[in-house]
């Protein structure tokens, strides 16, 4: 059986969870989305796919091209559809559902990068919230495997 790996750290410690996202770019306009997200329990990288009806609503939101994502300007192509129509939504409220207990709400709004061509969305879960998710589902984070650590970090360079 082939294991799916995290695109950020190479870990196979991924979980699929239900996620509710609340997008807002103005104080009056909110777009809610319920979707399934793939979450890496080691590095906190999460990806999901916005449903078509939600994607249409997001396309109607005021556009803020050239918004900052992390430290870089988002002008990259989508890894799925190669579209350059990517929008960054700041302060998105996210709650992850777990079958065993109440939902885990991220303590502060996340920055979510959404491809308006295919709906791929990507965001990072802060370590404090990631620990809460791990404890709720009874999972543990692991250090990255040897293959994902650079030769320089291992002292081989």
N, C-alpha and C positions, 0 to 999 in steps of 0.2 A: 504494500500500500504506500502510495506517495504522500508525503507530508507537505502541507502548505507552509511556506516560510514567510516571515515578516519581511516586507521590502526594505525596511529601515535597518534592522539589526540582524536579520537572518535566523531569528529564533523560530522554533516550531510550537511555542507556547501561546497559541492563538485561541481565542474563544469567540463564538458568535453570540451576540446579545441583542435584545431588542433595545432600541434607543429612541427617545422622543426629543426632537430638536425644535427649538423656537427661534426662527430667524427674524431679525428686526434691523432695518436700516434707518427707519424713522420712528419716532415715538408713537405714531398712530398706526403703523402698518406692521403686523406680525404674520408670519407664515409658519404654521405648525406642520411637522412631518413626523410620522411614526415609521421607523424603518429598522432593518437589521444591520448591525455593524460588526465588523471583524476587529477585535481588539487584541493587540499584543500585550500580554500580561508582564512582559519583561521591560519593554521600552516605552509603552504607552501610546504607540502609534495606532491610529484607528482609521478605517476606511469603511465607507458604505455607499449605497447608491440611492440617490433621491428619486422618488417615484415620479412618473411623468406629469401627473396633475400638480404636484408640488413644484416641479421644475418650471412649469408654465407660470406659476405664481411668482417664483423667484425672478424669472426673466422680466416681469413687469415692475419689479422693485427699482427704485432709483439706482443708477449705476455709478460706481466709484472706481473706474479703471485706474490702474497704477497704484492701487492700495498696497500697503506694506504687509507682507506675510513673513513673520519672523524678522530677518534682517535683509531680505532680498525683495526686490520688486517682482511681482508675479507677471511674468511674460513668458512662462514656459508652456510647452505643449502638454495636453492631457496624455497620460500614459496609456489610456485605453483607446480613445478615438482620434488622437492627435489634433484636436481642436485647440485654437488659441483663445476661445471664448471662455475664459476662466475668471470667476469673480470671487473676491474674498469678503466674507461676512464676519465682522467683529462682534464680540460679546454675544455669541449664540448660547442660549441656555440649553443644557443637555442633561437628560436624566437617563440612566441605564436601568433597565428592568432586570430583576433576577427572580427566578422561580421560588427561591427559598426565603426571601425577605423583602422588605420595602425597597423601592427604587433608590439608586445612588445618584444624587444630584451633584454635578460639578460645582465646587465652591465659588468659582468665578467664571464668567463667560469665556467660552473658547473662541478661537479664531478658526473658522472653517473655510477651506478652499473648495469651491464647487465648480465643476466643469458644466457650463450651461449647454454644452452640446450633447453629452451622454448622461449627466447626472452624478458622475463619480464625485464623492466628497471625501476630504481628508482632513484630519485634525489630530492634535496631540493632547493626551490626557496628562495633567500634572501628576507628579509622583505621589503627592498626598492623597489625591482622589483615586489613583491607581491602587494604592495600598488598601483603601476602603473597598474597592471593587473586589480585590483579591480575597480580603477577609470575608466578604459576604458570600462568595461562591466557594470558599474553601480551597483556593488555589494559591500557589506561591510563585513569586518571580524568581528567575534563575539568571545567573550571570551569562553574558553572551558566550556561545560556544567558541572553541579555539579557532575554527575556520573563519569566524566573523571578526576576530581580533587581528589587526594589521601586524605584519612582520616587524615593523618598527616598534610597536607596543610590546611585542614579545621579546625584543632585544636581538632579533635576527638580522636587522638591517645594518 
